[in-house]
Amino acid sequence: MRSFATFVSSTARGLYLRYASTFKIATIAVVIATFAIFLSGCNGSSTGGGGQTQSTQTITFTQPTSPVVYAPELTIALSATGGGSGNPVVFTVDSTSTGKGTVSGNTLTVANAGKIIVDANQAGNSNYYAADQVQATIVVNPATPTISALPVATAIVSGQALSASTLSGGTASVSGTFAWTTSTTVPPIGTDSESVTFTPTDTIDYATVTAEVSVVVNPATPQITGGTRYSVSDTYSLTVPETLTCEGCQAGDILHDANGIFGDLTLPSAETTLNFTNAWEEGNFQPACDGSEIQHPGGSYGNIWNDCFLGSASQSTLAISATTGTLFQIEQGSGQVYTLTTNGTAGTIFSGIIRGNSLGNIAIDDVSGNVAYLSEDNSPEVGVFKESGNNGNFASCYVKLTGMSSASSIAAKGGYMVFTDPVGNLFGIAKTDCTGFVTFPIAGQPWAAAMSGSDAYILSRDDGGNGVPRITKISVPSGTTEGFVDLVDMPTVTSCRAVTPYGCIHQVTAFNTASVANVLFMSDTTDGTVLTISTNTSNGAKMAVTYTTPITDIPVIIAPQESGNVTSPVLWIGYLSADSGDNVMNVGALDPSTGSYTSAVGACQAGLVGGFAASSNGLQCAQGGTIGSPLVLPYSTY
């Protein structure tokens, strides 16, 4: 039989000779070569230069166990058989693997968890082609750490999220950290079991683990967040409803009076709004704040919220002598009068109660130096004594305010006194030697009085003849009306108390060196107003409100200063913070020439003050027998 090569050769010659006239030689050669290659492939082997035929070979790769769990220095045996070439099967880690490892011989050493693809290859030789590559996939899963000790959680209070609890301690078989699985969870009161997640440092080779950890949730210390801030009495007798808002209150909590005015109350349920009734402490006529605090039984008290009891008539319990600079302070509860001299010497005048214990305001004449005070034990009267005291006597003389039903305020200047009767709609005038007492009618509850030179300014806090409060300028001692102005920016006490039954304070002050008076009005628990009034009535001028200044806190008392360290007149305003619940009298400053106001320029000593007066030494704040050092508040800072 002819060989395949002889066949092809002879066929090619025949085709060439037969069709040489119609085919190009190059085309015939390509066809013959293609045909020869095709037939050679069909034969399954070929002849090399030495005439030897090559064969294919196949790798059989035994699949290793998969998946496996990661462990340090984990090894996996690899097993595969190759074809007839006898060449070894070589293993390598494919570059597309997500896991990592190295191969030495037939052993794979795992470096990192993931999917490791192993390639198996076998080379060929003169008799065998190289085998087709075969792969095996090994999944190496992260190992699960073993927790040998759980962390400990710090206690939190109700309403707090787990993020407020600190985890400490805890151990596991590998390094890592513990954290709350859901830190925003707000657990209930009690001992609660919450999920904690352990996250290994090596997050590739080790999985996270969750466990349950106990956390103690204590009831939050109750906090009073708001409530009644003040109550006003004109007669030093007051029983009022109170409201407090509480955060964290539980049934059985104790509402305690830090001042001892009322007994403890037990909350019947978990409430956010508390309503109860409070009374001004018997015999304590001084302005005072009653502090409420709440505790869980056996727990600590929360913050103190102060509801302040303010007596309109106790705004002028402190007076400063224009002749000696001595301060005189009435303690309304005991009937004692205390003094403080300019050299700092403190003392008392009288050893006992002054004609009963219902003392009102105090005033000092700038001419005689006599000290006058109001008393309403049985019927209204004015006692007058000299600054040096009276050797145990309560007064040098008295003025029985005959025909007057009550006395709400007193002012003194130029050897005269002026007092007001809001019940009988009267004002009275007398000399500071207790002579010449006379009364005059005036409408609208004449409540407060101030003096400047030979003029008095009477504040009628209700209907002054035009349905609104009024300031009337009175010539002393004649009682003649020189002018008035209706305070259209200020509601009446009647309308104010229709909305806030236990609110409204009015006060009037006047400057000596300027034709200016100021009126304070505080109507509710969040704000008030100070009016600046031109009192000039010369040459036909009319009194007028020049500035209306809103005070966004709770203004309680005002005092003018026009000498000493101030370069021009300034009105000091004592106010309570509207929303803090404290009992500190803060001080603001008003410029009567512009109406501009600056808050928080200073503060009196702790405790609500009734005494509030200014002189060349500065602003004085006093309550009862406590007279603080003067507050030197430079006007230049405003």
VOFIVEX-107034 format. One line per field, with one value per residue (C-alpha): residue in one letter; x, y, z; residue number from 1. Coordinates in Angstrom, 3 decimals. Layout:
BEGIN
drenvo	A,... $
x	X,... $
y	Y,... $
z	Z,... $
kolfi	NUM,... $
***
This chain:
BEGIN
drenvo	M,R,S,F,A,T,F,V,S,S,T,A,R,G,L,Y,L,R,Y,A,S,T,F,K,I,A,T,I,A,V,V,I,A,T,F,A,I,F,L,S,G,C,N,G,S,S,T,G,G,G,G,Q,T,Q,S,T,Q,T,I,T,F,T,Q,P,T,S,P,V,V,Y,A,P,E,L,T,I,A,L,S,A,T,G,G,G,S,G,N,P,V,V,F,T,V,D,S,T,S,T,G,K,G,T,V,S,G,N,T,L,T,V,A,N,A,G,K,I,I,V,D,A,N,Q,A,G,N,S,N,Y,Y,A,A,D,Q,V,Q,A,T,I,V,V,N,P,A,T,P,T,I,S,A,L,P,V,A,T,A,I,V,S,G,Q,A,L,S,A,S,T,L,S,G,G,T,A,S,V,S,G,T,F,A,W,T,T,S,T,T,V,P,P,I,G,T,D,S,E,S,V,T,F,T,P,T,D,T,I,D,Y,A,T,V,T,A,E,V,S,V,V,V,N,P,A,T,P,Q,I,T,G,G,T,R,Y,S,V,S,D,T,Y,S,L,T,V,P,E,T,L,T,C,E,G,C,Q,A,G,D,I,L,H,D,A,N,G,I,F,G,D,L,T,L,P,S,A,E,T,T,L,N,F,T,N,A,W,E,E,G,N,F,Q,P,A,C,D,G,S,E,I,Q,H,P,G,G,S,Y,G,N,I,W,N,D,C,F,L,G,S,A,S,Q,S,T,L,A,I,S,A,T,T,G,T,L,F,Q,I,E,Q,G,S,G,Q,V,Y,T,L,T,T,N,G,T,A,G,T,I,F,S,G,I,I,R,G,N,S,L,G,N,I,A,I,D,D,V,S,G,N,V,A,Y,L,S,E,D,N,S,P,E,V,G,V,F,K,E,S,G,N,N,G,N,F,A,S,C,Y,V,K,L,T,G,M,S,S,A,S,S,I,A,A,K,G,G,Y,M,V,F,T,D,P,V,G,N,L,F,G,I,A,K,T,D,C,T,G,F,V,T,F,P,I,A,G,Q,P,W,A,A,A,M,S,G,S,D,A,Y,I,L,S,R,D,D,G,G,N,G,V,P,R,I,T,K,I,S,V,P,S,G,T,T,E,G,F,V,D,L,V,D,M,P,T,V,T,S,C,R,A,V,T,P,Y,G,C,I,H,Q,V,T,A,F,N,T,A,S,V,A,N,V,L,F,M,S,D,T,T,D,G,T,V,L,T,I,S,T,N,T,S,N,G,A,K,M,A,V,T,Y,T,T,P,I,T,D,I,P,V,I,I,A,P,Q,E,S,G,N,V,T,S,P,V,L,W,I,G,Y,L,S,A,D,S,G,D,N,V,M,N,V,G,A,L,D,P,S,T,G,S,Y,T,S,A,V,G,A,C,Q,A,G,L,V,G,G,F,A,A,S,S,N,G,L,Q,C,A,Q,G,G,T,I,G,S,P,L,V,L,P,Y,S,T,Y $
x	0.000,1.219,1.955,-0.207,2.603,2.994,-0.771,-0.816,2.195,0.819,-2.610,-1.104,0.888,-2.191,-4.209,-1.474,-0.999,-4.714,-5.790,-2.647,-4.345,-7.159,-5.700,-2.957,-0.127,-0.255,-3.921,-3.390,-0.583,-2.779,-5.601,-3.259,-1.625,-4.969,-6.228,-3.122,-3.428,-7.050,-6.351,-3.426,-5.628,-8.200,-5.522,-5.085,-1.335,1.396,4.840,7.645,10.954,11.883,8.587,7.235,3.450,2.336,-0.697,-2.932,-2.906,-5.481,-5.195,-7.500,-7.676,-9.200,-11.402,-10.095,-12.580,-14.543,-15.601,-13.125,-12.747,-9.777,-7.057,-3.553,-1.105,-3.954,-2.653,-4.601,-3.253,-3.581,-3.898,-3.972,-2.842,-1.539,-1.166,1.425,4.181,5.219,5.776,4.633,1.354,2.234,-0.148,-0.399,-2.882,-4.852,-4.690,-8.484,-8.670,-10.234,-8.404,-4.655,-2.268,0.983,1.736,4.750,4.688,1.342,0.497,-1.514,-0.874,-3.769,-2.816,-6.253,-9.835,-11.737,-12.212,-8.897,-8.685,-5.862,-4.609,-3.209,-0.903,1.180,3.784,4.099,7.077,7.942,5.218,2.488,0.977,0.759,-2.397,-5.319,-5.336,-7.693,-8.910,-10.205,-11.969,-11.556,-13.778,-12.080,-14.672,-13.740,-13.338,-15.704,-13.905,-14.590,-15.699,-14.350,-15.608,-18.336,-17.806,-19.508,-21.899,-22.197,-25.665,-27.710,-30.912,-34.282,-34.534,-30.877,-29.762,-27.302,-24.634,-24.579,-23.481,-19.772,-18.631,-15.428,-13.473,-14.392,-11.997,-12.067,-9.787,-8.519,-8.043,-10.974,-13.535,-16.997,-19.760,-23.520,-25.111,-27.673,-26.401,-29.528,-31.763,-33.425,-33.981,-36.718,-36.170,-34.771,-32.091,-32.215,-30.416,-29.061,-27.037,-23.307,-21.195,-17.569,-15.667,-12.266,-9.296,-8.739,-12.087,-10.935,-10.139,-12.536,-16.270,-18.127,-19.885,-22.942,-23.797,-26.180,-24.973,-26.993,-27.384,-29.021,-31.415,-32.165,-35.019,-33.698,-33.323,-36.455,-35.805,-38.225,-38.170,-40.691,-43.522,-44.980,-42.281,-43.959,-47.091,-48.037,-49.945,-50.894,-51.791,-48.983,-51.446,-51.541,-52.617,-52.146,-52.256,-48.849,-47.816,-44.557,-43.476,-41.285,-39.017,-38.433,-41.144,-42.515,-45.449,-44.468,-41.923,-41.668,-42.273,-40.335,-40.323,-36.684,-37.787,-40.056,-43.219,-45.339,-45.060,-43.903,-46.318,-46.309,-47.002,-49.880,-48.691,-45.957,-46.800,-45.197,-47.395,-47.874,-50.586,-50.742,-51.558,-48.965,-49.193,-46.920,-45.154,-47.036,-45.386,-42.767,-43.729,-40.368,-40.191,-39.120,-38.710,-40.129,-37.966,-39.485,-37.468,-38.409,-36.797,-37.388,-37.889,-34.437,-32.773,-31.206,-33.169,-33.136,-32.879,-34.667,-37.336,-38.204,-41.639,-41.188,-43.730,-43.656,-45.443,-46.024,-45.755,-42.371,-40.524,-39.247,-38.086,-34.658,-33.922,-30.623,-30.154,-29.227,-27.579,-25.458,-25.465,-26.753,-28.946,-32.176,-33.810,-37.176,-37.555,-41.273,-41.621,-40.132,-40.763,-37.071,-35.185,-31.566,-28.912,-25.670,-23.418,-21.099,-18.091,-19.613,-20.945,-24.177,-26.745,-30.406,-32.803,-35.344,-35.226,-38.714,-41.527,-42.559,-46.261,-47.131,-45.599,-47.435,-44.754,-44.779,-42.356,-39.706,-38.542,-35.980,-36.395,-33.453,-33.920,-34.571,-32.991,-36.044,-36.944,-40.598,-42.226,-45.732,-47.509,-50.879,-51.252,-54.776,-55.202,-52.724,-50.259,-46.824,-44.067,-41.212,-37.872,-34.500,-31.613,-29.807,-32.636,-34.831,-33.425,-35.811,-38.801,-40.380,-40.804,-40.452,-43.999,-46.846,-49.316,-52.620,-53.835,-57.369,-59.834,-57.484,-58.451,-54.923,-51.463,-49.571,-46.519,-44.639,-42.194,-40.342,-38.494,-38.180,-39.565,-42.785,-44.199,-46.659,-48.606,-51.244,-54.529,-55.603,-58.783,-60.154,-58.708,-56.841,-53.358,-52.125,-49.503,-47.879,-44.727,-41.938,-42.551,-45.977,-47.974,-50.181,-51.733,-54.263,-55.829,-56.869,-59.008,-57.438,-58.956,-57.806,-56.200,-53.321,-50.731,-47.207,-45.636,-42.281,-40.989,-38.605,-38.061,-41.415,-43.369,-44.929,-45.795,-48.768,-49.216,-52.869,-52.647,-56.232,-58.764,-57.168,-60.107,-59.559,-59.717,-55.924,-53.257,-52.101,-49.218,-50.328,-47.896,-48.847,-47.467,-46.496,-47.836,-50.796,-51.959,-52.569,-52.475,-49.818,-50.216,-50.793,-50.233,-52.280,-50.164,-51.812,-48.988,-49.691,-52.759,-54.679,-54.265,-57.877,-57.372,-53.994,-55.310,-58.295,-55.776,-53.107,-54.965,-51.797,-49.740,-49.063,-46.537,-46.385,-43.722,-42.818,-39.513,-38.350,-34.994,-33.932,-31.609,-33.829,-37.522,-37.961,-40.025,-40.063,-42.855,-42.371,-45.082,-44.716,-47.812,-46.952,-44.211,-42.229,-41.967,-42.604,-42.306,-40.563,-41.923,-39.815,-41.939,-41.151,-42.484,-41.799,-44.914,-43.297,-44.502,-47.537,-45.578,-47.493,-46.275,-45.648,-44.337,-41.038,-39.901,-41.532,-38.854,-39.802,-38.029,-38.038,-37.434,-39.412,-38.697,-39.528,-38.027,-36.391,-34.065,-32.632,-28.998,-27.735,-24.562,-21.366,-19.686,-22.390,-21.772,-25.471,-28.705,-29.298,-32.257,-31.301,-33.802,-33.910,-35.293,-35.688,-34.686,-37.890,-37.023,-34.216,-36.132,-33.340,-33.800,-31.086,-31.967,-30.163,-29.568,-30.068,-29.561,-31.837,-30.686,-33.630,-32.326,-32.629,-34.775,-32.056,-31.704,-28.809,-29.464,-27.166,-24.847,-24.641,-26.475,-27.434,-26.625,-28.479,-32.072,-34.889,-34.504,-37.102,-34.667,-33.284,-31.923,-29.028,-26.828,-23.421,-21.931,-23.672,-26.652,-27.679,-29.634,-31.165,-33.526,-34.514,-31.448,-29.045,-27.640,-25.005,-22.056,-22.934,-22.793,-20.603,-21.873,-20.143,-22.620,-19.953,-20.320,-23.827 $
y	0.000,3.367,5.751,8.776,10.999,9.040,9.312,12.990,13.488,11.521,13.129,16.533,15.780,14.511,17.555,19.779,18.101,17.845,21.321,23.234,25.306,26.585,26.851,28.892,26.912,28.796,27.994,24.275,24.187,25.736,23.258,20.276,21.454,22.054,18.677,16.967,18.651,17.682,14.039,14.043,15.301,12.634,10.051,11.152,11.283,12.736,11.835,13.890,14.380,10.975,9.540,9.231,9.912,12.249,11.360,13.356,12.839,13.651,14.715,13.212,15.660,14.222,16.977,17.902,18.188,21.443,23.486,23.498,25.833,28.121,27.339,28.732,26.734,24.645,22.162,20.313,17.297,17.474,14.326,13.962,11.433,12.434,10.871,8.608,11.188,10.348,14.009,15.131,16.918,20.401,22.292,26.114,28.616,30.335,34.162,34.432,32.944,35.063,33.083,32.809,29.881,28.382,24.949,22.837,19.566,17.964,20.125,23.348,25.575,27.967,31.568,33.216,32.077,32.413,30.428,28.904,27.598,25.104,24.576,21.127,21.011,18.249,18.930,16.860,15.285,13.989,11.357,13.302,16.646,18.731,17.788,20.208,22.119,20.840,22.905,22.100,24.650,24.610,26.865,27.889,29.384,31.826,30.177,31.004,32.465,31.003,33.510,32.466,35.464,37.974,41.708,43.606,46.490,49.645,50.591,53.216,55.077,54.821,56.640,56.140,54.021,51.156,53.466,55.107,51.806,50.998,47.421,46.398,43.160,40.030,37.561,35.363,32.874,35.598,39.314,41.605,43.956,43.737,46.211,46.413,44.834,47.646,50.563,52.658,50.256,51.880,49.037,49.021,49.602,46.558,44.020,43.471,40.995,42.602,41.343,42.019,41.387,40.286,41.512,39.844,41.938,39.518,39.757,37.689,34.484,34.793,35.444,37.784,36.219,37.443,36.783,38.099,40.485,41.792,45.543,47.203,50.039,52.226,54.702,58.137,60.635,62.730,66.130,69.034,70.666,73.438,74.741,77.675,80.323,82.863,83.784,87.278,88.350,91.884,90.869,88.442,85.570,83.134,79.584,78.762,75.822,74.791,72.953,71.130,69.154,66.157,63.962,60.452,60.484,57.111,56.045,56.203,58.997,61.560,65.268,67.057,70.688,71.660,74.683,72.738,74.683,71.640,67.935,65.269,64.108,60.688,60.529,58.119,57.291,57.936,61.511,64.199,67.017,67.426,69.608,70.442,73.325,75.377,78.120,80.961,80.104,81.602,84.757,84.867,88.016,88.378,87.495,83.860,80.936,77.539,74.771,71.479,68.331,64.751,61.418,57.763,56.097,55.626,57.378,60.767,63.933,65.543,69.248,71.913,73.984,77.223,78.769,82.273,84.019,87.736,90.378,93.526,95.575,94.069,95.583,98.444,96.770,98.408,102.127,104.029,107.291,110.173,111.931,109.145,106.345,103.919,101.064,100.232,96.877,95.681,91.983,91.718,88.316,89.329,93.058,93.758,96.578,95.922,98.451,98.427,101.467,102.614,101.342,97.866,97.881,95.941,96.293,96.270,98.969,97.956,94.758,93.586,93.590,96.955,97.411,93.924,91.970,93.154,95.532,96.974,99.329,101.639,105.076,107.670,111.415,113.161,116.354,115.224,111.782,110.305,106.698,105.894,102.478,101.163,98.840,97.125,95.082,96.312,99.457,101.179,103.551,105.014,104.937,107.435,107.256,108.896,107.089,106.695,104.666,105.462,103.608,100.715,102.778,101.691,105.187,108.841,109.404,107.720,108.750,106.932,106.775,107.657,107.157,104.869,101.216,99.987,101.204,99.579,101.838,104.763,107.326,110.142,113.263,116.944,116.495,114.835,111.334,109.990,106.736,104.943,103.169,100.863,99.783,103.243,104.828,107.434,108.779,110.513,113.154,113.953,115.559,113.298,114.686,112.980,116.207,117.550,114.252,114.696,112.398,112.936,110.796,109.163,106.495,103.083,101.317,103.666,101.050,102.448,105.836,107.482,110.980,113.355,116.794,118.194,115.907,112.512,109.973,107.732,104.538,103.543,99.976,99.508,101.887,105.314,107.006,105.701,101.953,101.536,102.057,105.621,107.632,110.841,113.619,115.208,118.412,117.920,119.025,120.571,117.345,119.179,117.132,118.503,115.961,112.328,109.766,106.667,103.526,102.058,99.494,98.002,95.886,96.446,94.206,93.106,91.911,90.391,88.402,87.242,85.197,84.664,84.823,84.975,87.280,90.963,93.235,96.999,99.397,103.001,104.846,108.366,110.042,113.220,114.617,113.928,114.371,110.659,107.998,104.270,101.768,98.012,95.598,91.830,89.896,86.275,83.725,84.559,88.286,91.814,95.424,98.539,101.903,105.057,108.156,111.805,113.640,117.175,119.335,122.768,125.316,123.216,120.019,116.779,113.645,110.855,107.308,107.684,104.039,100.657,98.046,94.346,92.152,88.537,87.084,87.755,91.320,91.700,94.964,98.172,100.744,103.971,105.051,108.478,109.029,107.219,105.172,105.703,108.440,108.998,107.729,103.986,101.868,98.525,95.717,92.688,89.620,85.883,83.617,82.575,78.924,77.847,77.379,79.049,81.598,84.083,87.690,88.587,92.219,93.982,97.626,100.022,103.366,105.755,108.129,105.515,102.718,100.193,97.191,94.862,91.696,89.744,92.576,91.119,89.109,89.530,86.977,83.680,83.906,86.103,89.704,92.254,94.989,96.588,100.119,102.089,104.928,106.376,103.181,100.992,98.646,96.956,93.703,92.584,90.011,90.118,90.767,89.877,92.905,92.076,94.161,96.747,95.608,98.077,97.730,100.229,101.915,102.287,98.595,99.039 $
z	0.000,-0.843,1.998,2.524,1.337,-1.936,-2.409,-1.962,-4.170,-7.061,-6.739,-6.806,-9.943,-11.669,-10.791,-11.944,-15.306,-15.958,-14.987,-15.494,-18.121,-15.868,-12.271,-11.000,-9.497,-6.151,-5.642,-6.287,-3.781,-0.995,-1.649,-1.557,1.669,3.380,2.367,3.630,7.020,7.318,6.614,8.975,11.839,11.187,11.651,15.449,15.256,13.221,12.212,13.471,11.927,13.239,12.140,15.806,16.512,19.593,21.742,24.143,27.909,30.670,34.351,36.925,39.918,43.093,44.633,48.115,50.973,50.721,52.531,55.387,58.378,58.592,61.109,61.368,59.210,57.825,55.179,52.538,50.612,46.837,44.725,40.942,38.302,34.921,31.467,29.862,29.564,33.083,33.835,37.304,37.856,39.116,41.474,41.708,43.290,40.569,40.542,40.572,44.087,46.842,49.485,49.758,50.074,48.881,47.393,48.085,46.195,46.850,49.907,49.970,53.000,53.589,54.392,54.402,54.286,51.063,47.843,46.753,43.172,42.565,39.003,38.013,34.979,33.305,30.688,27.458,25.671,22.201,22.461,24.376,24.193,27.405,29.308,29.472,32.798,35.461,38.497,41.950,44.189,47.949,50.100,53.337,55.702,58.504,61.869,64.736,67.744,71.150,73.810,77.172,79.193,78.381,78.932,81.760,80.984,83.080,84.289,82.490,83.313,81.669,78.399,77.565,74.613,74.955,73.580,77.033,78.613,78.497,77.884,79.644,79.850,77.955,76.330,73.230,71.525,69.194,69.594,68.889,70.434,71.971,71.089,71.384,68.351,68.115,70.162,69.511,71.438,74.472,76.945,79.597,83.307,85.110,84.281,80.564,78.299,75.146,72.178,72.047,68.946,69.125,66.078,65.608,64.633,61.729,60.003,56.990,58.815,61.749,61.881,64.238,67.200,69.107,72.722,75.367,78.074,81.019,81.452,84.445,83.551,86.555,86.693,85.729,88.535,88.083,86.562,86.783,83.370,83.868,85.939,87.813,88.272,90.516,92.405,93.592,96.669,97.656,101.206,102.134,102.193,99.321,98.536,94.884,92.501,91.210,88.062,87.476,84.448,85.187,83.112,84.452,87.131,88.189,90.307,93.964,93.494,96.272,95.652,98.379,99.434,99.894,101.972,104.281,103.534,102.717,103.445,101.035,98.353,96.701,92.998,92.318,88.800,86.268,85.417,83.307,84.605,88.350,89.833,93.523,95.855,97.702,100.322,101.266,104.494,107.412,108.722,105.964,104.142,102.472,98.795,98.797,96.452,97.330,95.901,94.790,94.102,93.217,94.053,93.385,96.780,98.274,95.343,95.032,94.415,91.014,90.374,92.394,90.695,92.472,92.448,93.812,96.024,95.361,97.380,95.409,98.587,99.453,96.514,98.660,101.865,101.498,101.640,101.524,103.387,101.154,104.135,105.657,103.108,105.762,104.528,106.342,105.640,106.965,107.661,107.204,108.811,112.180,112.263,112.690,111.001,110.096,109.200,107.286,107.397,104.655,106.625,106.674,110.245,110.519,113.254,114.202,115.233,117.898,119.878,119.154,116.664,115.312,116.054,114.860,112.083,108.979,107.810,104.352,102.663,103.993,102.850,104.038,103.776,102.119,104.180,107.760,107.413,109.135,108.330,107.661,107.418,106.763,109.175,108.739,111.874,112.694,110.658,108.368,109.963,109.320,111.914,111.713,113.545,113.265,111.590,114.896,116.379,119.341,122.343,122.053,121.012,117.785,116.367,117.186,115.983,114.163,111.518,111.755,108.161,109.114,106.272,104.346,104.100,103.390,102.499,99.643,99.265,100.721,99.317,101.093,99.947,100.788,104.308,103.108,102.783,100.217,100.608,98.508,99.302,96.413,98.208,98.965,95.808,97.843,98.288,101.405,102.188,105.548,106.851,108.105,111.614,111.430,111.013,108.259,107.192,104.397,101.780,98.158,95.864,92.823,90.603,89.495,92.484,93.299,94.069,93.992,94.614,93.890,94.593,92.844,94.299,95.329,92.996,93.565,90.884,91.611,89.613,89.302,88.086,86.973,85.415,85.715,84.020,80.511,81.014,81.332,84.019,84.575,86.014,87.713,88.664,91.989,93.488,97.152,99.602,97.804,96.182,92.917,89.728,87.371,84.613,83.788,81.069,80.303,79.958,76.889,76.480,79.885,80.768,83.975,86.976,86.574,83.000,83.828,86.760,84.801,82.814,85.480,88.815,90.882,88.731,88.000,89.635,89.200,90.454,89.740,90.264,89.436,88.814,90.614,87.951,84.956,84.235,83.857,85.632,84.939,85.396,85.729,84.702,84.956,83.971,83.354,83.794,80.694,80.175,81.313,80.234,81.476,80.343,80.292,80.830,80.300,83.364,82.108,82.439,82.263,79.692,78.853,78.052,78.308,80.063,77.578,77.295,75.430,75.350,75.822,76.576,76.622,79.190,78.051,81.526,84.723,85.874,89.557,90.774,89.496,91.036,89.554,89.979,88.941,90.962,91.841,89.141,86.510,83.967,83.237,84.832,84.618,85.689,87.218,86.609,88.879,87.132,87.467,84.643,82.910,82.352,84.695,87.942,89.933,92.711,91.850,91.200,87.990,87.078,83.761,82.833,80.970,79.548,80.124,77.469,74.710,76.134,75.269,77.581,78.407,80.397,82.720,83.733,87.242,89.881,93.526,96.190,96.009,97.124,95.925,97.079,98.038,98.933,95.769,95.897,94.452,95.662,94.880,96.353,93.792,93.673,96.930,97.143,100.435,101.867,105.488,107.616,104.822,103.057,100.510,99.443,96.808,93.207,91.363,87.814,85.493,83.210,80.529,79.646,78.255 $
kolfi	1,2,3,4,5,6,7,8,9,10,11,12,13,14,15,16,17,18,19,20,21,22,23,24,25,26,27,28,29,30,31,32,33,34,35,36,37,38,39,40,41,42,43,44,45,46,47,48,49,50,51,52,53,54,55,56,57,58,59,60,61,62,63,64,65,66,67,68,69,70,71,72,73,74,75,76,77,78,79,80,81,82,83,84,85,86,87,88,89,90,91,92,93,94,95,96,97,98,99,100,101,102,103,104,105,106,107,108,109,110,111,112,113,114,115,116,117,118,119,120,121,122,123,124,125,126,127,128,129,130,131,132,133,134,135,136,137,138,139,140,141,142,143,144,145,146,147,148,149,150,151,152,153,154,155,156,157,158,159,160,161,162,163,164,165,166,167,168,169,170,171,172,173,174,175,176,177,178,179,180,181,182,183,184,185,186,187,188,189,190,191,192,193,194,195,196,197,198,199,200,201,202,203,204,205,206,207,208,209,210,211,212,213,214,215,216,217,218,219,220,221,222,223,224,225,226,227,228,229,230,231,232,233,234,235,236,237,238,239,240,241,242,243,244,245,246,247,248,249,250,251,252,253,254,255,256,257,258,259,260,261,262,263,264,265,266,267,268,269,270,271,272,273,274,275,276,277,278,279,280,281,282,283,284,285,286,287,288,289,290,291,292,293,294,295,296,297,298,299,300,301,302,303,304,305,306,307,308,309,310,311,312,313,314,315,316,317,318,319,320,321,322,323,324,325,326,327,328,329,330,331,332,333,334,335,336,337,338,339,340,341,342,343,344,345,346,347,348,349,350,351,352,353,354,355,356,357,358,359,360,361,362,363,364,365,366,367,368,369,370,371,372,373,374,375,376,377,378,379,380,381,382,383,384,385,386,387,388,389,390,391,392,393,394,395,396,397,398,399,400,401,402,403,404,405,406,407,408,409,410,411,412,413,414,415,416,417,418,419,420,421,422,423,424,425,426,427,428,429,430,431,432,433,434,435,436,437,438,439,440,441,442,443,444,445,446,447,448,449,450,451,452,453,454,455,456,457,458,459,460,461,462,463,464,465,466,467,468,469,470,471,472,473,474,475,476,477,478,479,480,481,482,483,484,485,486,487,488,489,490,491,492,493,494,495,496,497,498,499,500,501,502,503,504,505,506,507,508,509,510,511,512,513,514,515,516,517,518,519,520,521,522,523,524,525,526,527,528,529,530,531,532,533,534,535,536,537,538,539,540,541,542,543,544,545,546,547,548,549,550,551,552,553,554,555,556,557,558,559,560,561,562,563,564,565,566,567,568,569,570,571,572,573,574,575,576,577,578,579,580,581,582,583,584,585,586,587,588,589,590,591,592,593,594,595,596,597,598,599,600,601,602,603,604,605,606,607,608,609,610,611,612,613,614,615,616,617,618,619,620,621,622,623,624,625,626,627,628,629,630,631,632,633,634,635,636,637,638 $
***
